[in-house]
Amino acid sequence: MAILKQELTQEILRLTWQNPIFMAISIALIWLVPQLLIRKIMSEKYEKRKIEIQKNKIEKLYPKTLK
C-alpha cells in the first residue's frame, strides 16, 4: 500500500512539474507577487514623502513666528 501511494505521489509530481501551463503560472506568480508587494510599499513611501514635502513648502510660505 505504501509503495502504491509513493508511486502515485511521484507520478502526480512528475505530471505537475512537466505541465507547461502549471510551470508558466508558477513562474508568473513567483515573478509577480514580490513585485506587487514592493510596488505597494514604494507607493506608500512615495505618498508619505510627498505629503511631508508639501507640508515643508507650506511652512516656508507661512512661518509660525516672524524673525
Secondary structure, DSSP 4 states (H G I P E B T S, - for coil): -HHHHHHHHHHHHHHHHT-HHHHHHHHHHHHHHHHHHHHHHHHHHHHHHHHHHHHHHHHHHS-SS--
